[in-house]
């Protein structure tokens, strides 16, 4: 299809409808990729036609049918054409097909809303919506409604065919083409021998499209109901399959825990419990080897506690325990215990170089004259110096150093 940006509105619609005729007269199957590509391209062109109608201001909310020109009235069916084209698209999966039908439904409803806004004259038994789109629940009522709808549609087709001189057995597209170009000499021209002028022929066409819109909306409603039910069923089945997978994984995880000798709650603890049982070669795993070296981690339990309880009391005490193993003491308690054991060395380091020795501090305190504390420190310094003098008188120099003797 050539570029449509430079075409007028009548030329754009004529070109679009002409390209769609092979699909809507069943010459080209919609299952073919070529037909699907043509439908999507036509939807883009119809979107352009919609924008052109809005830009030209052809229709307005405060107008009636008397205000619409004879040549402009045919453009009221553009939304109906969009609904027809949209409904022929194929979707990949239930979700996309539901979206396609919903967009087609919106286009048909936009067409009916436009007719209602302009107070389009209705035929006997016609309505803008509501009753004709509902399907009676009883079989007899549904059959009677279908027969009535068929007769009305057949009569309107004959009227439009007589006015335009074209057959609209399979689709109303040829009649729309004839009304868009009434002065052309193509086979789709309005019948020159018809007693109906172009305006009345267009009204007859819109009456036919109104009736077909109700039929299409009823069909879309039925298909949407089925697809949504199938989609819900597929969703439920997917949830059931996922639940079954989770249950299988859970059962497999339990089996692996049982094979490894672990209980369900023990498998997911931060520190896995010690595994006792048979080791390699079917031998019983030993805790300590012949030299007294532990062969695997183990915990020495106290002589009193849960071991002396009955199984009933032991199990009862473990009901509300934490899902993870709790520490037996805090970090501060551990450090205090290590300090009491003498495993933590305090003092020393660079900060001790700036501290005074005991003798230096005593000499400094003794210099504080005039105070009771200073006199006490001076007396302590005097006694210490006297004691050191007596010691040096009775001991030779170096007598106490016995480490470096040969």
C-alpha positions as YAML, in Angstrom:
chain: A
units: angstrom
residues:
- id: 1
  name: UNK
  ca: [0.00, 0.00, 0.00]
- id: 2
  name: UNK
  ca: [1.37, 3.44, -0.92]
- id: 3
  name: UNK
  ca: [1.92, 6.24, 1.54]
- id: 4
  name: UNK
  ca: [-1.34, 7.54, 3.02]
- id: 5
  name: UNK
  ca: [-0.10, 10.77, 4.59]
- id: 6
  name: UNK
  ca: [-0.84, 12.86, 1.48]
- id: 7
  name: UNK
  ca: [-4.27, 11.36, 0.73]
- id: 8
  name: UNK
  ca: [-7.58, 13.08, 1.35]
- id: 9
  name: UNK
  ca: [-10.10, 11.50, 3.70]
- id: 10
  name: UNK
  ca: [-12.29, 9.98, 0.92]
- id: 11
  name: UNK
  ca: [-9.20, 8.69, -0.93]
- id: 12
  name: UNK
  ca: [-7.75, 7.21, 2.27]
- id: 13
  name: UNK
  ca: [-10.94, 5.34, 3.18]
- id: 14
  name: UNK
  ca: [-11.48, 4.18, -0.41]
- id: 15
  name: UNK
  ca: [-7.95, 2.81, -0.61]
- id: 16
  name: UNK
  ca: [-8.24, 1.09, 2.76]
- id: 17
  name: UNK
  ca: [-11.60, -0.53, 2.06]
- id: 18
  name: UNK
  ca: [-10.52, -1.67, -1.41]
- id: 19
  name: UNK
  ca: [-7.48, -3.43, 0.05]
- id: 20
  name: UNK
  ca: [-9.71, -5.14, 2.64]
- id: 21
  name: UNK
  ca: [-12.29, -6.48, 0.16]
- id: 22
  name: UNK
  ca: [-10.42, -9.82, -0.46]
- id: 23
  name: UNK
  ca: [-10.55, -10.56, 3.27]
- id: 24
  name: UNK
  ca: [-14.18, -9.64, 3.85]
- id: 25
  name: UNK
  ca: [-15.52, -11.42, 0.77]
- id: 26
  name: UNK
  ca: [-13.69, -14.58, 1.94]
- id: 27
  name: UNK
  ca: [-11.24, -14.57, -0.98]
- id: 28
  name: UNK
  ca: [-8.22, -14.23, 1.34]
- id: 29
  name: UNK
  ca: [-8.18, -16.32, 4.51]
- id: 30
  name: UNK
  ca: [-7.47, -14.46, 7.73]
- id: 31
  name: UNK
  ca: [-5.23, -17.34, 8.87]
- id: 32
  name: UNK
  ca: [-2.57, -16.31, 6.35]
- id: 33
  name: UNK
  ca: [0.25, -14.01, 7.50]
- id: 34
  name: UNK
  ca: [-0.42, -11.79, 4.48]
- id: 35
  name: UNK
  ca: [-4.00, -11.19, 5.62]
- id: 36
  name: UNK
  ca: [-2.94, -10.44, 9.21]
- id: 37
  name: UNK
  ca: [-0.34, -7.95, 7.99]
- id: 38
  name: UNK
  ca: [-2.95, -6.28, 5.79]
- id: 39
  name: UNK
  ca: [-5.39, -6.02, 8.71]
- id: 40
  name: UNK
  ca: [-2.82, -4.36, 10.96]
- id: 41
  name: UNK
  ca: [-1.80, -1.91, 8.22]
- id: 42
  name: UNK
  ca: [-5.45, -1.07, 7.60]
- id: 43
  name: UNK
  ca: [-6.01, -0.41, 11.30]
- id: 44
  name: UNK
  ca: [-3.18, 2.13, 11.20]
- id: 45
  name: UNK
  ca: [-4.81, 3.83, 8.18]
- id: 46
  name: UNK
  ca: [-8.20, 3.83, 9.90]
- id: 47
  name: UNK
  ca: [-6.60, 5.45, 12.94]
- id: 48
  name: UNK
  ca: [-5.32, 8.18, 10.63]
- id: 49
  name: UNK
  ca: [-8.84, 8.56, 9.20]
- id: 50
  name: UNK
  ca: [-10.22, 8.99, 12.71]
- id: 51
  name: UNK
  ca: [-7.71, 11.77, 13.43]
- id: 52
  name: UNK
  ca: [-8.58, 13.48, 10.14]
- id: 53
  name: UNK
  ca: [-12.30, 13.42, 11.02]
- id: 54
  name: UNK
  ca: [-11.54, 15.00, 14.40]
- id: 55
  name: UNK
  ca: [-9.24, 17.60, 12.85]
- id: 56
  name: UNK
  ca: [-11.86, 18.55, 10.21]
- id: 57
  name: UNK
  ca: [-14.56, 18.79, 12.89]
- id: 58
  name: UNK
  ca: [-17.07, 16.80, 10.83]
- id: 59
  name: UNK
  ca: [-19.02, 15.64, 13.89]
- id: 60
  name: UNK
  ca: [-19.92, 17.51, 17.06]
- id: 61
  name: UNK
  ca: [-21.80, 16.64, 20.24]
- id: 62
  name: UNK
  ca: [-24.26, 19.51, 19.88]
- id: 63
  name: UNK
  ca: [-25.45, 18.61, 16.37]
- id: 64
  name: UNK
  ca: [-28.25, 16.42, 15.02]
- id: 65
  name: UNK
  ca: [-28.72, 14.41, 11.84]
- id: 66
  name: UNK
  ca: [-30.08, 17.48, 10.03]
- id: 67
  name: UNK
  ca: [-26.75, 19.25, 10.56]
- id: 68
  name: UNK
  ca: [-24.71, 16.50, 8.85]
- id: 69
  name: UNK
  ca: [-24.10, 16.90, 5.12]
- id: 70
  name: UNK
  ca: [-25.04, 14.23, 2.62]
- id: 71
  name: UNK
  ca: [-21.44, 13.49, 1.73]
- id: 72
  name: UNK
  ca: [-20.24, 13.55, 5.34]
- id: 73
  name: UNK
  ca: [-22.81, 11.17, 6.80]
- id: 74
  name: UNK
  ca: [-21.03, 8.09, 5.46]
- id: 75
  name: UNK
  ca: [-18.01, 8.85, 7.68]
- id: 76
  name: UNK
  ca: [-20.11, 7.93, 10.73]
- id: 77
  name: UNK
  ca: [-19.37, 4.28, 9.94]
- id: 78
  name: UNK
  ca: [-15.58, 4.55, 10.44]
- id: 79
  name: UNK
  ca: [-15.77, 3.16, 14.00]
- id: 80
  name: UNK
  ca: [-17.89, 0.28, 12.72]
- id: 81
  name: UNK
  ca: [-15.20, -0.50, 10.11]
- id: 82
  name: UNK
  ca: [-12.57, -0.49, 12.88]
- id: 83
  name: UNK
  ca: [-14.65, -2.97, 14.88]
- id: 84
  name: UNK
  ca: [-14.93, -5.27, 11.86]
- id: 85
  name: UNK
  ca: [-11.21, -5.15, 11.07]
- id: 86
  name: UNK
  ca: [-10.16, -5.51, 14.71]
- id: 87
  name: UNK
  ca: [-12.31, -8.61, 15.16]
- id: 88
  name: UNK
  ca: [-10.56, -10.40, 12.26]
- id: 89
  name: UNK
  ca: [-7.13, -10.23, 13.94]
- id: 90
  name: UNK
  ca: [-5.61, -13.38, 15.37]
- id: 91
  name: UNK
  ca: [-4.05, -13.30, 18.81]
- id: 92
  name: UNK
  ca: [-1.24, -15.38, 20.24]
- id: 93
  name: UNK
  ca: [-2.87, -17.01, 23.23]
- id: 94
  name: UNK
  ca: [-6.01, -16.31, 25.23]
- id: 95
  name: UNK
  ca: [-4.84, -13.04, 26.73]
- id: 96
  name: UNK
  ca: [-4.09, -11.34, 23.42]
- id: 97
  name: UNK
  ca: [-7.31, -12.61, 21.84]
- id: 98
  name: UNK
  ca: [-9.30, -11.16, 24.75]
- id: 99
  name: UNK
  ca: [-7.59, -7.80, 24.24]
- id: 100
  name: UNK
  ca: [-8.41, -7.86, 20.52]
- id: 101
  name: UNK
  ca: [-12.08, -8.57, 21.21]
- id: 102
  name: UNK
  ca: [-12.25, -5.84, 23.83]
- id: 103
  name: UNK
  ca: [-10.86, -3.27, 21.36]
- id: 104
  name: UNK
  ca: [-13.38, -4.45, 18.73]
- id: 105
  name: UNK
  ca: [-16.16, -4.13, 21.30]
- id: 106
  name: UNK
  ca: [-15.08, -0.57, 22.10]
- id: 107
  name: UNK
  ca: [-15.16, 0.38, 18.39]
- id: 108
  name: UNK
  ca: [-18.71, -0.96, 17.90]
- id: 109
  name: UNK
  ca: [-19.89, 0.83, 21.04]
- id: 110
  name: UNK
  ca: [-18.29, 4.08, 19.80]
- id: 111
  name: UNK
  ca: [-20.26, 3.74, 16.54]
- id: 112
  name: UNK
  ca: [-23.54, 3.19, 18.41]
- id: 113
  name: UNK
  ca: [-22.79, 6.09, 20.75]
- id: 114
  name: UNK
  ca: [-22.28, 8.41, 17.75]
- id: 115
  name: UNK
  ca: [-25.64, 7.39, 16.28]
- id: 116
  name: UNK
  ca: [-27.34, 7.91, 19.62]
- id: 117
  name: UNK
  ca: [-25.70, 11.32, 20.05]
- id: 118
  name: UNK
  ca: [-27.08, 12.45, 16.68]
- id: 119
  name: UNK
  ca: [-30.48, 10.85, 17.41]
- id: 120
  name: UNK
  ca: [-30.24, 8.65, 14.37]
- id: 121
  name: UNK
  ca: [-33.74, 7.54, 13.21]
- id: 122
  name: UNK
  ca: [-34.37, 3.94, 14.24]
- id: 123
  name: UNK
  ca: [-36.34, 1.28, 12.39]
- id: 124
  name: UNK
  ca: [-39.12, -0.67, 14.09]
- id: 125
  name: UNK
  ca: [-37.62, -2.92, 16.74]
- id: 126
  name: UNK
  ca: [-34.23, -1.17, 16.74]
- id: 127
  name: UNK
  ca: [-32.51, 0.37, 19.74]
- id: 128
  name: UNK
  ca: [-29.12, 2.00, 20.21]
- id: 129
  name: UNK
  ca: [-28.18, -0.64, 22.74]
- id: 130
  name: UNK
  ca: [-29.44, -2.68, 25.67]
- id: 131
  name: UNK
  ca: [-32.25, -4.99, 24.65]
- id: 132
  name: UNK
  ca: [-30.91, -5.97, 21.25]
- id: 133
  name: UNK
  ca: [-27.49, -6.82, 22.65]
- id: 134
  name: UNK
  ca: [-28.91, -9.08, 25.35]
- id: 135
  name: UNK
  ca: [-29.63, -12.70, 24.60]
- id: 136
  name: UNK
  ca: [-32.78, -14.32, 26.05]
- id: 137
  name: UNK
  ca: [-32.08, -17.12, 28.47]
- id: 138
  name: UNK
  ca: [-34.71, -19.56, 27.24]
- id: 139
  name: UNK
  ca: [-34.07, -21.44, 23.93]
- id: 140
  name: UNK
  ca: [-37.39, -20.38, 22.42]
- id: 141
  name: UNK
  ca: [-36.70, -16.72, 23.15]
- id: 142
  name: UNK
  ca: [-33.20, -16.93, 21.67]
- id: 143
  name: UNK
  ca: [-34.57, -18.58, 18.52]
- id: 144
  name: UNK
  ca: [-37.27, -15.96, 18.10]
- id: 145
  name: UNK
  ca: [-34.79, -13.10, 18.62]
- id: 146
  name: UNK
  ca: [-32.40, -14.56, 16.02]
- id: 147
  name: UNK
  ca: [-35.18, -14.95, 13.48]
- id: 148
  name: UNK
  ca: [-36.33, -11.37, 14.04]
- id: 149
  name: UNK
  ca: [-32.77, -10.09, 13.75]
- id: 150
  name: UNK
  ca: [-32.20, -12.08, 10.55]
- id: 151
  name: UNK
  ca: [-35.35, -10.78, 8.89]
- id: 152
  name: UNK
  ca: [-34.53, -7.17, 9.77]
- id: 153
  name: UNK
  ca: [-30.97, -7.50, 8.50]
- id: 154
  name: UNK
  ca: [-32.11, -9.15, 5.27]
- id: 155
  name: UNK
  ca: [-34.62, -6.39, 4.57]
- id: 156
  name: UNK
  ca: [-32.01, -3.68, 5.19]
- id: 157
  name: UNK
  ca: [-29.48, -5.42, 2.92]
- id: 158
  name: UNK
  ca: [-32.00, -5.52, 0.09]
- id: 159
  name: UNK
  ca: [-32.75, -1.84, 0.59]
- id: 160
  name: UNK
  ca: [-29.07, -0.85, 0.59]
- id: 161
  name: UNK
  ca: [-28.31, -3.07, -2.42]
- id: 162
  name: UNK
  ca: [-31.15, -1.45, -4.35]
- id: 163
  name: UNK
  ca: [-29.88, 2.02, -3.45]
- id: 164
  name: UNK
  ca: [-26.19, 1.42, -4.24]
- id: 165
  name: UNK
  ca: [-26.41, -1.20, -6.99]
- id: 166
  name: UNK
  ca: [-23.89, -3.49, -5.26]
- id: 167
  name: UNK
  ca: [-24.28, -6.84, -3.52]
- id: 168
  name: UNK
  ca: [-23.62, -6.83, 0.21]
- id: 169
  name: UNK
  ca: [-24.30, -10.46, 0.94]
- id: 170
  name: UNK
  ca: [-20.96, -11.08, 2.68]
- id: 171
  name: UNK
  ca: [-19.91, -7.55, 3.69]
- id: 172
  name: UNK
  ca: [-21.16, -3.96, 3.65]
- id: 173
  name: UNK
  ca: [-17.76, -2.65, 2.50]
- id: 174
  name: UNK
  ca: [-18.79, -2.36, -1.22]
- id: 175
  name: UNK
  ca: [-21.82, -0.25, -0.26]
- id: 176
  name: UNK
  ca: [-19.64, 2.03, 1.89]
- id: 177
  name: UNK
  ca: [-17.25, 2.44, -1.04]
- id: 178
  name: UNK
  ca: [-20.14, 3.34, -3.34]
- id: 179
  name: UNK
  ca: [-21.37, 6.03, -0.94]
- id: 180
  name: UNK
  ca: [-17.89, 7.48, -0.41]
- id: 181
  name: UNK
  ca: [-17.49, 7.93, -4.21]
- id: 182
  name: UNK
  ca: [-21.07, 8.39, -5.53]
- id: 183
  name: UNK
  ca: [-19.95, 10.09, -8.75]
- id: 184
  name: UNK
  ca: [-17.37, 7.48, -9.79]
- id: 185
  name: UNK
  ca: [-18.02, 5.16, -12.68]
- id: 186
  name: UNK
  ca: [-16.95, 2.02, -10.84]
- id: 187
  name: UNK
  ca: [-19.24, -0.92, -10.20]
- id: 188
  name: UNK
  ca: [-19.56, 0.28, -6.62]
- id: 189
  name: UNK
  ca: [-21.27, 3.53, -7.62]
- id: 190
  name: UNK
  ca: [-24.68, 4.42, -6.30]
- id: 191
  name: UNK
  ca: [-27.30, 2.99, -8.63]
- id: 192
  name: UNK
  ca: [-28.35, 5.87, -10.93]
- id: 193
  name: UNK
  ca: [-31.76, 4.27, -11.42]
- id: 194
  name: UNK
  ca: [-32.43, 4.13, -7.69]
- id: 195
  name: UNK
  ca: [-35.30, 6.22, -6.39]
- id: 196
  name: UNK
  ca: [-33.39, 6.86, -3.14]
- id: 197
  name: UNK
  ca: [-31.10, 9.89, -2.99]
- id: 198
  name: UNK
  ca: [-27.65, 9.55, -1.48]
- id: 199
  name: UNK
  ca: [-28.75, 10.77, 1.97]
- id: 200
  name: UNK
  ca: [-31.52, 8.18, 2.31]
- id: 201
  name: UNK
  ca: [-29.22, 5.48, 0.96]
- id: 202
  name: UNK
  ca: [-26.65, 6.38, 3.64]
- id: 203
  name: UNK
  ca: [-29.32, 6.29, 6.36]
- id: 204
  name: UNK
  ca: [-30.37, 2.83, 5.15]
- id: 205
  name: UNK
  ca: [-26.71, 1.73, 5.28]
- id: 206
  name: UNK
  ca: [-26.26, 3.07, 8.83]
- id: 207
  name: UNK
  ca: [-29.45, 1.26, 9.89]
- id: 208
  name: UNK
  ca: [-27.98, -1.96, 8.53]
- id: 209
  name: UNK
  ca: [-24.65, -1.36, 10.32]
- id: 210
  name: UNK
  ca: [-26.53, -0.62, 13.56]
- id: 211
  name: UNK
  ca: [-28.28, -3.99, 13.36]
- id: 212
  name: UNK
  ca: [-25.04, -5.78, 12.49]
- id: 213
  name: UNK
  ca: [-23.29, -4.02, 15.40]
- id: 214
  name: UNK
  ca: [-25.74, -5.56, 17.85]
- id: 215
  name: UNK
  ca: [-25.16, -8.99, 16.31]
- id: 216
  name: UNK
  ca: [-21.39, -8.53, 16.49]
- id: 217
  name: UNK
  ca: [-21.53, -7.31, 20.10]
- id: 218
  name: UNK
  ca: [-23.61, -10.31, 21.14]
- id: 219
  name: UNK
  ca: [-21.11, -12.65, 19.46]
- id: 220
  name: UNK
  ca: [-18.17, -10.86, 21.10]
- id: 221
  name: UNK
  ca: [-19.84, -11.08, 24.51]
- id: 222
  name: UNK
  ca: [-20.25, -14.84, 24.13]
- id: 223
  name: UNK
  ca: [-16.66, -15.36, 22.98]
- id: 224
  name: UNK
  ca: [-15.28, -13.16, 25.74]
- id: 225
  name: UNK
  ca: [-17.24, -15.12, 28.32]
- id: 226
  name: UNK
  ca: [-15.82, -18.39, 27.04]
- id: 227
  name: UNK
  ca: [-12.27, -17.07, 26.75]
- id: 228
  name: UNK
  ca: [-12.30, -15.53, 30.21]
- id: 229
  name: UNK
  ca: [-13.61, -18.77, 31.67]
- id: 230
  name: UNK
  ca: [-10.90, -20.67, 29.82]
- id: 231
  name: UNK
  ca: [-8.30, -18.14, 30.95]
- id: 232
  name: UNK
  ca: [-9.45, -18.51, 34.54]
- id: 233
  name: UNK
  ca: [-9.35, -22.28, 34.22]
- id: 234
  name: UNK
  ca: [-5.86, -22.10, 32.74]
- id: 235
  name: UNK
  ca: [-4.79, -19.81, 35.58]
- id: 236
  name: UNK
  ca: [-6.23, -22.20, 38.14]
- id: 237
  name: UNK
  ca: [-4.52, -25.14, 36.46]
- id: 238
  name: UNK
  ca: [-1.22, -23.24, 36.43]
- id: 239
  name: UNK
  ca: [-1.61, -22.52, 40.16]
- id: 240
  name: UNK
  ca: [-2.40, -26.18, 40.80]
- id: 241
  name: UNK
  ca: [0.67, -27.27, 38.82]
- id: 242
  name: UNK
  ca: [2.84, -24.82, 40.75]
- id: 243
  name: UNK
  ca: [1.39, -26.06, 44.04]
- id: 244
  name: UNK
  ca: [2.06, -29.65, 42.99]
- id: 245
  name: UNK
  ca: [5.66, -28.73, 42.13]
- id: 246
  name: UNK
  ca: [6.11, -27.12, 45.55]
- id: 247
  name: UNK
  ca: [4.68, -30.18, 47.29]
- id: 248
  name: UNK
  ca: [6.99, -32.44, 45.30]
- id: 249
  name: UNK
  ca: [10.01, -30.29, 46.17]
- id: 250
  name: UNK
  ca: [8.96, -30.33, 49.83]
- id: 251
  name: UNK
  ca: [8.57, -34.10, 49.81]
- id: 252
  name: UNK
  ca: [11.92, -34.52, 48.08]
- id: 253
  name: UNK
  ca: [13.59, -32.25, 50.63]
- id: 254
  name: UNK
  ca: [12.11, -34.28, 53.47]
- id: 255
  name: UNK
  ca: [13.29, -37.51, 51.89]
- id: 256
  name: UNK
  ca: [16.82, -36.13, 51.53]
- id: 257
  name: UNK
  ca: [16.76, -35.10, 55.18]
- id: 258
  name: UNK
  ca: [15.60, -38.55, 56.26]
- id: 259
  name: UNK
  ca: [18.30, -40.22, 54.18]
- id: 260
  name: UNK
  ca: [20.95, -38.02, 55.78]
- id: 261
  name: UNK
  ca: [19.64, -38.75, 59.27]
- id: 262
  name: UNK
  ca: [18.30, -35.26, 59.93]
- id: 263
  name: UNK
  ca: [14.87, -34.19, 61.05]
- id: 264
  name: UNK
  ca: [12.92, -31.51, 59.20]
- id: 265
  name: UNK
  ca: [13.61, -28.75, 61.76]
- id: 266
  name: UNK
  ca: [17.29, -29.67, 62.00]
- id: 267
  name: UNK
  ca: [17.94, -29.33, 58.25]
- id: 268
  name: UNK
  ca: [17.43, -25.55, 58.24]
- id: 269
  name: UNK
  ca: [19.24, -24.57, 61.43]
- id: 270
  name: UNK
  ca: [22.23, -22.27, 61.16]
- id: 271
  name: UNK
  ca: [24.55, -24.81, 62.70]
- id: 272
  name: UNK
  ca: [23.71, -28.33, 61.59]
- id: 273
  name: UNK
  ca: [23.65, -30.86, 64.43]
- id: 274
  name: UNK
  ca: [26.35, -33.45, 64.77]
- id: 275
  name: UNK
  ca: [25.70, -36.54, 62.71]
- id: 276
  name: UNK
  ca: [26.23, -39.80, 64.47]
- id: 277
  name: UNK
  ca: [25.96, -43.09, 62.73]
- id: 278
  name: UNK
  ca: [27.98, -45.22, 60.42]
- id: 279
  name: UNK
  ca: [30.94, -43.81, 58.60]
- id: 280
  name: UNK
  ca: [32.75, -44.99, 55.54]
- id: 281
  name: UNK
  ca: [32.70, -48.69, 54.84]
- id: 282
  name: UNK
  ca: [29.70, -49.14, 57.13]
- id: 283
  name: UNK
  ca: [31.80, -48.67, 60.28]
- id: 284
  name: UNK
  ca: [30.43, -46.85, 63.29]
- id: 285
  name: UNK
  ca: [31.79, -43.29, 63.45]
- id: 286
  name: UNK
  ca: [34.08, -42.74, 66.42]
- id: 287
  name: UNK
  ca: [34.30, -39.54, 68.45]
- id: 288
  name: UNK
  ca: [37.94, -39.96, 69.56]
- id: 289
  name: UNK
  ca: [40.74, -41.91, 67.92]
- id: 290
  name: UNK
  ca: [43.29, -44.14, 69.69]
- id: 291
  name: UNK
  ca: [45.51, -41.16, 70.53]
- id: 292
  name: UNK
  ca: [42.67, -39.23, 72.16]
- id: 293
  name: UNK
  ca: [42.24, -36.78, 69.28]
- id: 294
  name: UNK
  ca: [38.61, -35.79, 68.47]
- id: 295
  name: UNK
  ca: [37.56, -37.09, 65.06]
- id: 296
  name: UNK
  ca: [34.45, -34.87, 64.75]
- id: 297
  name: UNK
  ca: [32.87, -32.00, 66.67]
- id: 298
  name: UNK
  ca: [30.92, -32.97, 69.75]
- id: 299
  name: UNK
  ca: [29.46, -31.34, 72.86]
- id: 300
  name: UNK
  ca: [30.01, -32.56, 76.42]
- id: 301
  name: UNK
  ca: [26.66, -32.30, 78.17]
- id: 302
  name: UNK
  ca: [26.23, -31.88, 81.92]
- id: 303
  name: UNK
  ca: [25.43, -34.90, 84.04]
- id: 304
  name: UNK
  ca: [22.08, -33.41, 84.99]
- id: 305
  name: UNK
  ca: [19.50, -31.89, 82.71]
- id: 306
  name: UNK
  ca: [17.41, -33.21, 79.89]
- id: 307
  name: UNK
  ca: [19.22, -36.55, 79.89]
- id: 308
  name: UNK
  ca: [17.58, -37.51, 83.20]
- id: 309
  name: UNK
  ca: [14.11, -36.48, 82.09]
- id: 310
  name: UNK
  ca: [11.68, -38.87, 80.60]
- id: 311
  name: UNK
  ca: [11.05, -38.77, 76.88]
- id: 312
  name: UNK
  ca: [7.67, -37.16, 77.49]
- id: 313
  name: UNK
  ca: [9.12, -34.34, 79.57]
- id: 314
  name: UNK
  ca: [12.06, -33.86, 77.20]
- id: 315
  name: UNK
  ca: [9.81, -33.54, 74.17]
- id: 316
  name: UNK
  ca: [7.52, -31.19, 76.07]
- id: 317
  name: UNK
  ca: [10.45, -28.92, 76.94]
- id: 318
  name: UNK
  ca: [11.44, -28.70, 73.27]
- id: 319
  name: UNK
  ca: [8.02, -27.71, 71.91]
- id: 320
  name: UNK
  ca: [8.45, -23.93, 72.18]
- id: 321
  name: UNK
  ca: [12.17, -23.75, 71.60]
- id: 322
  name: UNK
  ca: [13.65, -21.45, 68.96]
- id: 323
  name: UNK
  ca: [13.96, -22.63, 65.39]
- id: 324
  name: UNK
  ca: [17.71, -21.84, 65.52]
- id: 325
  name: UNK
  ca: [20.40, -22.67, 68.06]
- id: 326
  name: UNK
  ca: [20.79, -19.92, 70.66]
- id: 327
  name: UNK
  ca: [24.17, -18.83, 72.17]
- id: 328
  name: UNK
  ca: [24.89, -19.92, 75.77]
- id: 329
  name: UNK
  ca: [26.50, -16.60, 76.82]
- id: 330
  name: UNK
  ca: [26.98, -13.06, 75.62]
- id: 331
  name: UNK
  ca: [30.25, -11.69, 74.26]
- id: 332
  name: UNK
  ca: [30.79, -9.62, 77.41]
- id: 333
  name: UNK
  ca: [30.30, -12.70, 79.60]
- id: 334
  name: UNK
  ca: [32.79, -14.62, 77.48]
- id: 335
  name: UNK
  ca: [35.43, -11.88, 77.69]
- id: 336
  name: UNK
  ca: [34.94, -11.58, 81.47]
- id: 337
  name: UNK
  ca: [35.42, -15.32, 81.87]
- id: 338
  name: UNK
  ca: [38.58, -15.23, 79.75]
- id: 339
  name: UNK
  ca: [39.89, -12.30, 81.81]
- id: 340
  name: UNK
  ca: [39.34, -14.24, 85.04]
- id: 341
  name: UNK
  ca: [41.24, -17.17, 83.56]
- id: 342
  name: UNK
  ca: [44.18, -14.88, 82.82]
- id: 343
  name: UNK
  ca: [43.93, -15.20, 79.06]
- id: 344
  name: UNK
  ca: [43.60, -11.43, 78.51]
- id: 345
  name: UNK
  ca: [46.71, -9.24, 79.07]
- id: 346
  name: UNK
  ca: [46.11, -5.64, 80.14]
- id: 347
  name: UNK
  ca: [48.48, -2.72, 80.39]
- id: 348
  name: UNK
  ca: [51.70, -2.15, 78.50]
- id: 349
  name: UNK
  ca: [51.84, -0.69, 75.07]
- id: 350
  name: UNK
  ca: [52.86, 2.75, 73.89]
- id: 351
  name: UNK
  ca: [50.60, 4.50, 76.40]
- id: 352
  name: UNK
  ca: [52.67, 3.20, 79.32]
- id: 353
  name: UNK
  ca: [55.81, 5.14, 78.20]
- id: 354
  name: UNK
  ca: [54.16, 8.42, 79.16]
- id: 355
  name: UNK
  ca: [53.18, 7.18, 82.66]
- id: 356
  name: UNK
  ca: [55.39, 7.83, 85.75]
- id: 357
  name: UNK
  ca: [56.96, 5.01, 87.71]
- id: 358
  name: UNK
  ca: [56.08, 4.43, 91.33]
- id: 359
  name: UNK
  ca: [59.29, 6.12, 92.55]
- id: 360
  name: UNK
  ca: [58.86, 9.07, 90.20]
- id: 361
  name: UNK
  ca: [55.28, 9.58, 91.30]
- id: 362
  name: UNK
  ca: [56.30, 9.35, 94.99]
- id: 363
  name: UNK
  ca: [59.05, 11.96, 94.51]
- id: 364
  name: UNK
  ca: [56.63, 14.25, 92.74]
- id: 365
  name: UNK
  ca: [54.02, 13.93, 95.48]
- id: 366
  name: UNK
  ca: [56.66, 14.58, 98.20]
- id: 367
  name: UNK
  ca: [57.47, 17.97, 96.70]
- id: 368
  name: UNK
  ca: [53.97, 19.19, 97.60]
- id: 369
  name: UNK
  ca: [55.15, 21.12, 100.71]
- id: 370
  name: UNK
  ca: [52.79, 22.55, 103.27]
- id: 371
  name: UNK
  ca: [50.13, 19.88, 102.97]
- id: 372
  name: UNK
  ca: [49.39, 16.83, 105.02]
- id: 373
  name: UNK
  ca: [49.43, 14.59, 101.92]
- id: 374
  name: UNK
  ca: [52.79, 16.05, 100.87]
- id: 375
  name: UNK
  ca: [54.35, 15.39, 104.27]
- id: 376
  name: UNK
  ca: [53.02, 11.81, 104.20]
- id: 377
  name: UNK
  ca: [54.51, 11.21, 100.76]
- id: 378
  name: UNK
  ca: [57.80, 12.77, 101.87]
- id: 379
  name: UNK
  ca: [57.94, 10.39, 104.85]
- id: 380
  name: UNK
  ca: [57.21, 7.42, 102.56]
- id: 381
  name: UNK
  ca: [60.02, 8.55, 100.23]
- id: 382
  name: UNK
  ca: [62.44, 8.91, 103.16]
- id: 383
  name: UNK
  ca: [61.66, 5.41, 104.47]
- id: 384
  name: UNK
  ca: [62.04, 3.95, 100.98]
- id: 385
  name: UNK
  ca: [65.40, 5.67, 100.45]
- id: 386
  name: UNK
  ca: [66.62, 4.50, 103.87]
- id: 387
  name: UNK
  ca: [65.55, 0.92, 103.10]
- id: 388
  name: UNK
  ca: [67.40, 1.04, 99.77]
- id: 389
  name: UNK
  ca: [70.53, 2.40, 101.50]
- id: 390
  name: UNK
  ca: [70.58, -0.44, 104.02]
- id: 391
  name: UNK
  ca: [70.13, -2.94, 101.17]
- id: 392
  name: UNK
  ca: [73.08, -1.56, 99.22]
- id: 393
  name: UNK
  ca: [75.26, -1.71, 102.33]
- id: 394
  name: UNK
  ca: [74.64, -5.41, 102.84]
- id: 395
  name: UNK
  ca: [74.54, -6.56, 99.15]
- id: 396
  name: UNK
  ca: [77.19, -6.22, 96.53]
- id: 397
  name: UNK
  ca: [76.38, -4.53, 93.25]
- id: 398
  name: UNK
  ca: [74.95, -7.04, 90.70]
- id: 399
  name: UNK
  ca: [74.32, -9.72, 93.33]
- id: 400
  name: UNK
  ca: [70.68, -10.01, 92.41]
- id: 401
  name: UNK
  ca: [71.34, -10.47, 88.67]
- id: 402
  name: UNK
  ca: [71.88, -14.20, 88.21]
- id: 403
  name: UNK
  ca: [70.76, -14.51, 84.61]
- id: 404
  name: UNK
  ca: [73.98, -13.49, 82.89]
- id: 405
  name: UNK
  ca: [76.45, -15.51, 84.98]
- id: 406
  name: UNK
  ca: [78.79, -17.73, 83.04]
...
